[in-house]
Amino acid sequence: MNDRIVTVGVQVLPLCEDPYPVVDRAIAAIRATGIKHQVCPMETVLEGTLEACLAAARAAHDACFEGGVKRALTIIKISDGLDGSTIEDKMEKYR
């Protein structure tokens, strides 16, 4: 099993009239996993093992349907490297 740390960008797009309450529900689902994350204006960035990040992304995606939508689109971006990938590494020079 690979325990290398990766960062994963997750953007849920509930296809409904008022998506914001559903997005809030998706973010709450990510928080409930306990994974390190950072909410940004266009996506939420996760940090952990690939397995944990994908599980959190799945929780966010499923939360859309639990919020009552009939269709949702979830975009996932994975940043990985042999030395790992962290939020801090990516943001350090901007802070």
NUFIMI-135164 format. One record per residue: z, x, y of N, C-alpha, C, O, CB in turn. Coordinates in steps of 0.1 Angstrom, whole numbers, plus 2048, in hexadecimal, padded with zeros to 3 digits. Glycine has a CB too. Layout:
<recs>
((Z,X,Y),(Z,X,Y),(Z,X,Y),(Z,X,Y),(Z,X,Y))
...
</recs>
This chain:
<recs>
((800,809,7F4),(800,800,800),(800,809,80C),(807,813,80D),(80C,7F6,800))
((7F8,805,816),(7F7,80D,823),(801,808,82D),(800,7FC,831),(7E9,80C,828))
((80A,810,831),(814,80C,83B),(811,812,849),(81A,812,851),(822,810,837))
((805,816,84B),(800,81B,858),(802,810,863),(7FF,804,860),(7F2,821,858))
((806,813,86F),(807,80A,879),(7FA,808,880),(7F3,811,884),(812,80E,884))
((7F6,7FB,883),(7EA,7F8,889),(7ED,7EE,895),(7F8,7E9,896),(7E0,7F1,87F))
((7E3,7ED,89E),(7E5,7E2,8A8),(7D9,7D8,8A5),(7CE,7DC,8A2),(7E4,7E8,8B6))
((7DD,7CB,8A7),(7D3,7C1,8A5),(7D4,7B7,8B1),(7DE,7B2,8B4),(7D7,7B9,897))
((7C8,7B4,8B6),(7C7,7AA,8C1),(7C3,79D,8BB),(7BA,79C,8B3),(7BC,7AE,8CB))
((7CB,793,8BE),(7C9,785,8B9),(7C7,77B,8C4),(7CF,77A,8CD),(7D4,781,8B0))
((7BB,774,8C4),(7B9,76A,8CE),(7B6,75D,8C6),(7AC,75C,8BF),(7AD,76E,8D7))
((7BE,753,8C8),(7BC,746,8C2),(7B5,73D,8CD),(7B9,73D,8D8),(7C9,73F,8BD))
((7AB,736,8C8),(7A4,72D,8D1),(7A4,71F,8CB),(79B,71C,8C3),(795,732,8D4))
((7AE,717,8CE),(7AE,709,8C8),(7A3,701,8CF),(7A2,701,8DB),(7BC,703,8CA))
((79B,6FB,8C7),(790,6F3,8CD),(795,6E5,8CF),(793,6DC,8C6),(783,6F4,8C3))
((79B,6E3,8DA),(7A1,6D6,8DD),(7A1,6D4,8EC),(79E,6DD,8F4),(7AF,6D4,8D7))
((7A5,6C8,8F1),(7A5,6C4,8FF),(7AF,6CD,907),(7AB,6D2,911),(7A9,6B6,900))
((7BB,6CF,902),(7C5,6D7,909),(7CA,6E2,900),(7D4,6DF,8F8),(7D1,6CD,90E))
((7C4,6ED,900),(7C8,6F8,8F6),(7D5,6FF,8F9),(7DB,705,8F0),(7BD,702,8F6))
((7DA,6FE,905),(7E6,707,909),(7F2,704,900),(7F9,70D,8FC),(7E9,705,917))
((7F6,6F7,8FE),(802,6F5,8F5),(7FF,6FB,8E7),(809,6FF,8E1),(805,6E6,8F5))
((7F3,6FA,8E2),(7F0,6FF,8D5),(7F1,70F,8D5),(7F6,715,8CC),(7E2,6FB,8D1))
((7EC,715,8E0),(7ED,724,8E1),(7FC,728,8E1),(800,731,8DB),(7E6,729,8EE))
((804,720,8E9),(812,723,8E9),(818,722,8DB),(821,72A,8D7),(81A,719,8F2))
((814,718,8D3),(819,717,8C6),(815,723,8BD),(81C,728,8B4),(813,70A,8BF))
((808,728,8BF),(804,734,8B8),(80C,740,8BB),(80F,748,8B2),(7F5,736,8BB))
((80F,742,8C8),(817,74D,8CC),(825,74C,8C6),(82B,756,8C2),(818,74E,8DC))
((82B,740,8C6),(838,73E,8C0),(837,742,8B1),(841,747,8AB),(83C,72F,8C1))
((82C,73F,8AA),(82B,742,89C),(82B,751,89A),(830,756,890),(81E,73C,896))
((824,758,8A3),(824,767,8A3),(833,76C,8A5),(837,775,89D),(81B,76D,8AD))
((839,767,8AF),(847,76B,8B2),(850,769,8A5),(859,771,8A2),(84D,763,8BE))
((84E,75E,89F),(857,75A,893),(855,764,888),(85E,765,87F),(853,74C,88E))
((84A,76C,887),(848,776,87D),(850,782,87F),(853,789,876),(839,77A,87C))
((855,784,88B),(85D,790,88F),(855,79C,891),(85A,7A7,894),(866,792,884))
((848,79B,891),(83F,7A7,893),(83F,7AB,8A2),(840,7A3,8AA),(830,7A4,88E))
((83E,7B8,8A4),(83D,7BD,8B2),(830,7B8,8B8),(826,7B9,8B1),(83E,7CD,8B2))
((831,7B2,8C4),(825,7AD,8CA),(826,7AD,8D9),(831,7AE,8DF),(823,79E,8C5))
((81B,7AB,8E0),(81A,7AA,8EE),(810,79F,8F2),(805,7A0,8EE),(816,7B8,8F4))
((815,795,8F9),(80D,78A,8FD),(805,78F,90A),(80B,794,913),(815,77D,900))
((7F8,78E,909),(7EF,792,915),(7E8,785,919),(7E8,77B,912),(7E6,79D,911))
((7E1,786,925),(7DA,77A,929),(7CF,775,920),(7CD,769,920),(7D4,77D,936))
((7C8,77D,919),(7BD,779,911),(7C0,779,901),(7B8,773,8FA),(7B1,781,914))
((7CA,780,8FD),(7CD,781,8EF),(7DC,786,8EE),(7E2,78A,8F7),(7C3,78B,8E8))
((7E0,786,8E2),(7ED,78C,8DE),(7EB,798,8D5),(7E3,797,8CC),(7F7,782,8D7))
((7F1,7A3,8D9),(7EF,7B0,8D1),(7FB,7B1,8C8),(807,7B0,8CC),(7EE,7BC,8DB))
((7F8,7B4,8BC),(803,7B5,8B1),(803,7C4,8AD),(7F9,7CB,8AE),(800,7AC,8A5))
((80F,7C9,8A9),(810,7D6,8A4),(819,7D6,897),(823,7D0,896),(817,7DF,8AE))
((813,7DC,88D),(81A,7DD,880),(811,7E1,875),(806,7E6,878),(821,7CF,87C))
((814,7DF,869),(80B,7E2,85E),(7FF,7D8,85F),(801,7CD,864),(811,7E2,850))
((7F4,7DC,859),(7E9,7D3,85A),(7EC,7C6,853),(7E9,7BB,857),(7DC,7D9,853))
((7F3,7C7,847),(7F7,7BB,840),(800,7B1,849),(7FE,7A5,849),(7FF,7BF,833))
((80A,7B7,850),(813,7AF,858),(80B,7A9,864),(80E,79E,868),(81F,7B8,85D))
((802,7B1,86A),(7FB,7AC,875),(7F2,7A0,871),(7F1,796,878),(7F3,7B7,87C))
((7EB,7A2,866),(7E2,797,862),(7EA,78B,85E),(7E5,77F,860),(7DA,79C,856))
((7F6,78C,858),(7FE,781,855),(803,77A,862),(803,76D,862),(80B,785,84D))
((806,781,86C),(80A,77B,879),(7FE,774,87F),(7FF,769,885),(80F,786,883))
((7F2,77A,87E),(7E6,774,884),(7E3,767,87C),(7DF,75D,882),(7D9,77D,883))
((7E5,767,86F),(7E3,75B,867),(7ED,750,86B),(7E9,744,86C),(7E5,75E,858))
((7F9,754,86E),(803,74A,873),(7FF,744,880),(801,738,882),(811,751,874))
((7FA,74C,889),(7F5,747,896),(7E9,73D,893),(7E9,732,89A),(7F1,752,89F))
((7E0,741,88B),(7D5,738,888),(7D9,72B,882),(7D5,720,886),(7CB,740,87E))
((7E2,72C,878),(7E7,720,871),(7EF,717,87B),(7EF,70B,87A),(7F0,723,866))
((7F6,71D,885),(7FD,715,88F),(7F4,70C,897),(7F9,702,89B),(805,71F,898))
((7E8,710,899),(7DF,707,8A0),(7DD,6FA,899),(7DD,6EF,89F),(7D1,70E,8A2))
((7DB,6FB,88C),(7D9,6EE,884),(7E6,6E6,883),(7E6,6DA,883),(7D4,6F2,876))
((7F1,6ED,882),(7FE,6E7,882),(801,6E0,890),(808,6D6,891),(80A,6F1,880))
((7FA,6E5,89A),(7FA,6DF,8A8),(7F1,6D3,8AA),(7F0,6CD,8B4),(7F8,6E9,8B2))
((7EA,6D0,89F),(7E1,6C4,89F),(7D3,6C6,8A2),(7CB,6BC,8A3),(7E7,6BB,8AA))
((7CE,6D2,8A4),(7BF,6D4,8A6),(7B8,6D2,899),(7BD,6D5,88E),(7BD,6E1,8AD))
((7AB,6CE,89A),(7A3,6CD,88F),(79A,6DA,88C),(796,6DC,881),(799,6C1,890))
((798,6E1,897),(791,6EE,896),(797,6F8,89F),(79C,6F6,8AA),(782,6EC,89A))
((797,705,89A),(79C,710,8A2),(794,71C,89E),(78F,71E,893),(7AB,712,89F))
((792,725,8A8),(78B,732,8A6),(796,73D,8A9),(79C,73C,8B3),(77F,733,8AF))
((797,746,8A0),(7A0,751,8A2),(799,75E,8A1),(792,761,897),(7AC,751,898))
((79A,766,8AC),(793,773,8AC),(79D,77E,8AA),(7A8,77E,8B0),(78C,775,8BA))
((79A,787,8A1),(7A4,792,89D),(79D,79F,89F),(792,7A1,89A),(7A9,790,88E))
((7A3,7A8,8A6),(79E,7B6,8A8),(7A9,7C0,8A2),(7B4,7BE,8A5),(79B,7B9,8B7))
((7A4,7C9,89B),(7AE,7D3,894),(7AB,7E1,89A),(79F,7E6,899),(7AC,7D3,885))
((7B5,7E7,89E),(7B4,7F5,8A3),(7BD,7FD,899),(7C9,7FB,897),(7B9,7F7,8B1))
((7B6,807,892),(7BD,80F,888),(7B8,81D,889),(7AD,820,88F),(7B9,809,87A))
((7BF,826,883),(7BC,834,882),(7C4,83B,878),(7CF,836,874),(7BD,83B,890))
((7C0,847,874),(7C8,84E,869),(7D6,851,86E),(7DF,852,866),(7C1,85A,865))
((7D8,852,87B),(7E5,855,881),(7EC,848,886),(7F7,848,88C),(7E4,85F,88D))
((7E6,83C,883),(7EC,830,887),(7E7,82C,895),(7DF,833,89B),(7FB,830,887))
((7EC,821,89A),(7E8,81B,8A7),(7F3,812,8AC),(7F7,809,8A5),(7DA,813,8A6))
((7F9,816,8B8),(804,80E,8BD),(800,808,8CB),(7F7,80D,8D2),(810,816,8BE))
((807,7FE,8CF),(806,7F8,8DC),(809,803,8E6),(801,805,8F0),(80F,7EC,8DE))
((814,80A,8E4),(818,814,8EE),(80D,81F,8F0),(80B,823,8FB),(825,81B,8EA))
((807,824,8E5),(7FD,82E,8E6),(7F1,829,8EF),(7EC,830,8F7),(7F7,831,8D8))
((7EE,81C,8ED),(7E3,817,8F5),(7E6,814,904),(7DE,815,90C),(7DE,80A,8EF))
((7F3,811,907),(7F7,80E,914),(7FE,819,91C),(7FF,818,928),(800,802,913))
((802,824,916),(80A,82E,91C),(804,833,929),(80B,834,933),(80B,83A,912))
((7F7,836,92A),(7F2,83B,936),(7F1,831,942),(7EF,835,94D),(7E4,841,933))
((7F3,824,93E),(7F2,81A,949),(800,816,94E),(801,80E,957),(7EB,80E,943))
((80A,81B,948),(818,817,94C),(81E,821,955),(829,81F,959),(820,814,940))
</recs>
